[in-house]
Amino acid sequence: MVAHPRPLIEVLAEMPDFRSNRGKRHPLAAILALACSAMLCGYRSDTAIAEWGRHYGSRLSQALGFTHTPPCAATLHTVLRRVDREVLEAQLSAWTEALLCGNPAPEGTAEAIAIDGKTLRGSRKQGAPGAPLLSALAHRLGLTLAQHPVADATNEIPEVFALLRSLVLEGRVGTMDALLPQRQIAHRIVEAQGDYVMLGKDNQPHLREDMHTVFALPPIAGERRPMAETVDSGHGRIEQRRLRTRTVLVGYSDWPGLAPVFQIERQVIVKKTGECREEVVAGVTSLGPERANAARLLALVRGHWQIENQSHGVRDVTFDEDRSPVRCGNIPQVMAALRNTVIGLMRWAGDTNIAAACRRFAAQPWAALALIGIVLEN
């Protein structure tokens, strides 16, 4: 049975209002509810959101919590850029964590969380630095559990520790690709009684060299070398992945909690031209063979890309985030946090095609209000 979440409108109502009472015309909760409802209907920018709020008359605006005509785009922009980003992120993260816990994974299956970065590129096109963000997404439900900004002068690695501190790691598996595999990060996850599955590419040359050496060695006496393979056909190509594991480094490596090491051979054949591309990627994990066989490891690696397909890609394609020019104050992160929230809410409600869901809500705006917890009184 799927647990019903705490209504999102209650979470928004608990946001502290940073404004003085003098001259305050619109409740902060109403403004945030307006933004979420309009995003559910596919509206993207602060200008479009403000227009949506004025399309449906006083009945809808009063249901949102407004006592006057909903705010214009300038007012909406001014308020959202001054919202306390850290408080908003913390409250939304607690809400999505409760949502995940209320819909537990099947018994014996650890919850997997993908951690990856994304840059809000629209601000760069306006002559301002991009706004890089790290986020964590639950593979199974497509919920963004946390988001953390990355200072322009740094890279993602130091900031990932702040993101990890905001996550429940115990009994869960963190998946990471490319830039994030680091011993310190692995240590933090294991210390929190979690597990990791990390890929290493050119940024980890020593790891890659060790993996190559390990898998070039002949099997030792009594050693099992489990393998899993998948073949997919679609989008004009055939893609084959083969994962092999070895345990010969257990006890000899300084990677915290290291169990097997694994290697993935990926081959892509373009049907039209016959062109063949091959790639070999090495990885490390703290999941022993008794908890994750080769097929499970391959599924976790493939599941990591849910963060691109279910979050980053949706924000870019459906919500046009990469072209958003907003860059003042906290508004880039605030808008991204609200997009994450409405996408997760639609996925919780059973929608797999977010663009189609937005079109449905655009035709039924009261359904959008109902999804965030606003019930029309007769």
C-alpha positions in Angstrom: 0.0 0.0 0.0 1.4 3.4 -1.0 1.4 5.9 1.9 -0.1 9.3 1.2 2.4 12.1 1.7 2.0 15.1 3.9 0.5 17.8 1.6 3.1 20.0 0.0 1.1 23.1 0.8 1.7 22.5 4.5 5.5 22.4 3.9 5.4 25.6 2.0 3.3 27.3 4.7 6.1 26.6 7.2 8.6 28.6 5.3 9.7 31.6 7.4 8.8 34.9 5.8 11.9 37.2 5.5 9.8 40.3 4.8 8.6 42.9 7.2 4.9 43.3 7.7 4.9 46.8 6.4 3.9 46.9 2.8 3.6 43.1 2.5 0.8 42.3 0.2 1.0 38.6 -0.6 1.7 35.6 1.8 4.9 33.8 1.0 3.2 30.4 1.1 0.7 31.6 -1.6 3.6 32.8 -3.8 5.4 29.4 -3.4 2.1 27.5 -4.0 1.5 29.6 -7.1 5.0 28.8 -8.5 4.5 25.0 -7.8 1.0 24.9 -9.3 2.0 26.8 -12.4 5.1 24.5 -12.9 2.8 21.5 -12.6 0.9 23.0 -15.6 4.2 23.4 -17.5 4.8 27.1 -17.0 8.5 27.8 -16.9 9.6 31.3 -16.2 8.7 33.8 -13.4 6.8 35.9 -16.1 4.8 32.9 -17.3 4.1 31.8 -13.7 2.8 35.3 -12.8 0.6 35.3 -15.9 -0.8 31.8 -15.0 -1.8 33.1 -11.6 -4.0 35.8 -13.2 -5.6 33.6 -15.8 -8.3 31.9 -13.7 -9.9 34.6 -11.6 -10.4 35.2 -7.9 -11.6 31.7 -7.0 -8.3 30.0 -7.9 -6.2 32.9 -6.5 -8.1 32.7 -3.2 -7.6 28.9 -3.0 -3.8 29.5 -3.4 -4.0 31.9 -0.4 -4.1 35.4 -2.1 -6.4 38.1 -0.8 -5.5 40.4 -3.6 -4.8 40.0 -7.3 -1.8 37.6 -7.6 1.6 39.2 -7.9 3.0 40.5 -11.2 6.3 39.1 -12.6 8.4 41.8 -11.0 7.0 41.1 -7.6 7.3 37.4 -8.0 10.9 37.7 -9.1 11.8 40.0 -6.2 10.4 37.7 -3.6 11.8 34.4 -5.0 15.3 35.8 -5.3 15.3 36.7 -1.6 13.8 33.4 -0.3 16.2 31.6 2.1 17.5 29.0 -0.2 19.0 26.8 2.6 15.8 26.7 4.6 13.7 25.9 1.6 16.1 23.1 0.5 16.1 21.7 4.0 12.3 21.6 4.3 11.7 20.2 0.8 14.5 17.6 1.5 12.8 16.5 4.7 9.5 16.2 2.8 10.9 14.1 0.0 12.7 11.9 2.5 9.4 11.2 4.3 7.8 10.5 0.9 10.5 7.9 0.2 10.3 6.3 3.6 6.5 6.1 3.2 7.0 4.1 0.0 9.7 1.6 1.0 11.7 -0.5 -1.4 10.9 -4.3 -1.5 12.4 -6.2 1.4 16.0 -7.1 0.9 16.6 -4.3 -1.7 18.7 -1.4 -0.6 17.5 2.1 -1.7 19.9 3.5 -4.3 20.7 7.2 -4.5 22.4 8.8 -7.5 24.7 11.8 -6.9 25.7 14.0 -9.8 26.1 17.7 -10.7 24.3 20.0 -13.1 25.0 23.6 -14.1 22.2 26.1 -14.7 23.6 27.5 -17.9 21.1 30.2 -18.7 22.9 32.6 -16.3 26.1 32.2 -18.3 24.4 33.3 -21.5 23.4 36.5 -19.7 27.0 37.3 -18.9 26.9 35.9 -15.3 28.6 32.8 -14.0 26.7 29.5 -14.3 25.1 28.2 -11.1 26.4 24.6 -10.6 24.3 22.4 -8.4 24.9 18.9 -6.9 21.8 16.8 -6.4 20.9 13.4 -5.0 18.1 11.3 -6.6 16.5 8.1 -5.5 16.7 5.6 -8.4 13.4 3.8 -7.6 11.0 6.7 -7.3 12.8 9.5 -9.2 12.7 11.8 -6.1 15.3 14.5 -5.6 16.3 14.1 -2.0 18.7 17.0 -1.7 20.4 19.7 -3.7 23.5 21.7 -2.8 25.1 24.6 -4.7 28.8 24.5 -5.8 30.8 27.7 -5.4 32.1 28.8 -8.8 35.7 28.9 -7.6 35.6 25.2 -6.5 34.8 21.9 -8.0 32.2 19.4 -7.0 34.3 17.2 -4.8 34.7 19.4 -1.6 31.0 20.3 -1.8 29.8 16.7 -2.0 30.5 16.2 1.7 27.9 18.9 2.5 25.4 17.1 0.3 26.1 13.8 2.0 25.6 15.3 5.4 22.0 16.2 4.4 21.2 12.6 3.3 20.2 9.5 5.1 22.9 7.1 4.1 22.5 4.2 6.5 21.4 1.0 4.6 21.5 2.8 1.3 23.7 2.7 -1.8 25.3 5.8 -3.2 26.1 5.7 -6.9 28.5 8.1 -8.5 30.2 8.5 -11.8 33.4 10.1 -13.3 34.4 13.1 -11.1 33.2 11.9 -7.7 35.0 8.6 -6.9 37.3 9.6 -4.1 38.6 7.6 -1.0 37.4 10.4 1.3 33.8 10.2 -0.1 33.8 6.4 0.1 35.0 6.7 3.7 32.2 9.1 4.6 29.5 6.8 3.1 30.9 3.7 4.9 31.2 5.6 8.1 27.5 6.4 7.9 26.8 2.7 7.4 26.0 3.1 3.8 27.5 1.5 0.7 28.8 2.9 -2.6 29.1 1.9 -6.3 31.6 4.2 -8.0 32.9 4.4 -11.5 36.4 5.7 -12.3 37.4 7.1 -15.6 40.4 9.3 -16.7 40.2 11.3 -13.5 41.4 8.2 -11.6 44.3 7.0 -13.7 45.9 4.9 -10.9 42.6 3.2 -10.2 42.0 2.5 -13.9 45.5 1.1 -14.3 45.0 -1.2 -11.2 41.7 -2.4 -12.6 43.3 -3.2 -16.0 46.1 -5.1 -14.2 43.6 -7.0 -12.0 41.4 -8.1 -14.9 44.4 -9.1 -17.1 45.6 -11.6 -14.4 44.5 -15.2 -14.8 42.1 -16.6 -12.2 43.6 -17.7 -8.9 42.8 -21.2 -7.6 39.2 -21.5 -6.5 38.3 -17.9 -7.5 34.9 -17.2 -9.0 34.6 -14.4 -11.6 30.9 -13.6 -11.8 29.6 -11.9 -15.0 26.4 -10.2 -16.0 25.4 -9.0 -19.5 22.6 -6.9 -21.0 21.7 -6.3 -24.7 19.3 -3.4 -25.6 18.0 -2.4 -29.0 16.5 1.0 -29.6 17.0 4.5 -31.0 18.8 3.0 -34.0 21.5 1.2 -32.1 22.3 -2.1 -30.4 24.0 -1.6 -27.0 25.7 -4.5 -25.1 27.1 -4.2 -21.6 29.2 -6.9 -19.9 30.2 -6.5 -16.2 32.8 -8.8 -14.6 33.9 -8.7 -10.9 36.9 -9.8 -9.0 37.7 -9.9 -5.3 41.5 -10.2 -5.4 42.0 -6.6 -4.0 39.9 -7.2 -0.9 42.3 -6.6 2.1 45.0 -5.2 -0.2 43.5 -1.9 -1.2 43.1 1.3 0.8 39.6 2.0 -0.6 37.3 2.0 2.5 35.1 -1.0 2.7 36.2 -2.3 -0.7 34.5 -5.6 -1.7 34.7 -6.6 -5.3 36.1 -4.4 -8.1 34.3 -4.6 -11.4 34.9 -3.8 -15.0 32.2 -2.8 -17.6 32.8 -3.4 -21.3 30.3 -1.4 -23.4 29.8 -1.9 -27.1 27.4 0.2 -29.2 26.6 -0.6 -32.8 24.8 2.0 -35.0 22.3 0.0 -37.0 22.3 2.3 -40.0 26.0 2.5 -40.6 27.4 -0.5 -38.7 29.7 1.8 -36.8 30.9 0.2 -33.6 32.1 2.1 -30.5 33.6 0.4 -27.5 34.4 1.6 -23.9 35.8 0.0 -20.8 35.0 1.5 -17.4 36.4 0.4 -14.0 34.5 0.6 -10.7 34.7 -0.1 -7.0 32.0 -1.0 -4.5 31.5 -1.8 -0.9 28.8 -4.3 -1.7 30.0 -7.9 -1.2 28.9 -10.8 -3.4 26.4 -11.9 -0.8 24.6 -8.6 -1.1 24.9 -7.7 -4.7 25.7 -10.1 -7.5 27.0 -9.0 -10.9 23.5 -8.5 -12.3 22.6 -6.2 -9.3 25.8 -4.2 -9.7 25.1 -3.7 -13.4 21.6 -2.6 -12.6 22.9 -0.1 -10.0 25.3 1.3 -12.6 22.6 1.7 -15.2 20.2 3.0 -12.6 22.6 5.8 -11.8 21.6 7.5 -15.1 18.1 8.0 -13.7 19.4 11.3 -12.4 19.9 12.4 -16.0 16.8 10.9 -17.5 14.3 11.6 -14.7 15.6 14.9 -13.4 18.3 16.8 -15.3 16.9 16.0 -18.7 13.3 16.8 -17.7 14.4 20.1 -16.2 16.2 21.0 -19.4 13.7 19.7 -22.0 10.3 20.1 -20.4 11.1 23.1 -18.2 13.7 24.7 -20.5 16.0 25.2 -17.5 19.2 25.6 -19.4 17.9 28.7 -21.2 16.4 30.3 -18.1 18.1 33.8 -17.7 17.3 34.2 -14.0 20.5 34.9 -12.1 19.8 37.4 -9.3 20.1 36.4 -5.6 18.8 32.9 -4.8 16.3 32.6 -7.6 18.3 30.1 -9.8 18.5 27.6 -6.9 15.0 28.3 -5.6 13.5 27.7 -9.0 15.5 24.5 -9.5 14.4 23.3 -6.0 10.7 23.9 -6.9 11.2 22.2 -10.3 12.7 19.2 -8.5 9.8 19.1 -6.1 7.0 19.2 -8.7 8.7 16.6 -10.9 9.0 14.3 -7.9 5.4 14.9 -6.9 4.2 13.9 -10.4 6.4 10.8 -10.3 5.0 9.9 -6.9 1.5 10.3 -8.4 2.4 7.7 -11.0 3.3 9.9 -14.0 6.2 8.6 -16.1 5.9 11.2 -18.9 6.3 14.5 -17.2 5.6 16.6 -20.4 2.3 14.8 -20.9 1.4 15.3 -17.2 2.1 19.0 -17.5 -0.3 19.2 -20.5 -3.0 17.3 -18.5 -2.6 19.7 -15.5 -2.7 22.7 -17.9 -6.1 21.6 -19.0 -7.2 20.9 -15.4 -5.5 23.6 -13.2 -7.6 22.6 -10.2 -6.1 19.1 -10.4 -2.7 20.8 -10.0 -3.8 22.5 -6.8 -5.2 19.2 -5.5 -1.9 17.5 -6.0 -0.1 20.0 -3.8 -2.8 19.6 -1.2 -5.3 22.5 -1.9 -8.8 21.1 -1.8 -11.6 23.2 -3.2 -14.4 23.9 -0.7 -17.9 23.7 -2.1 
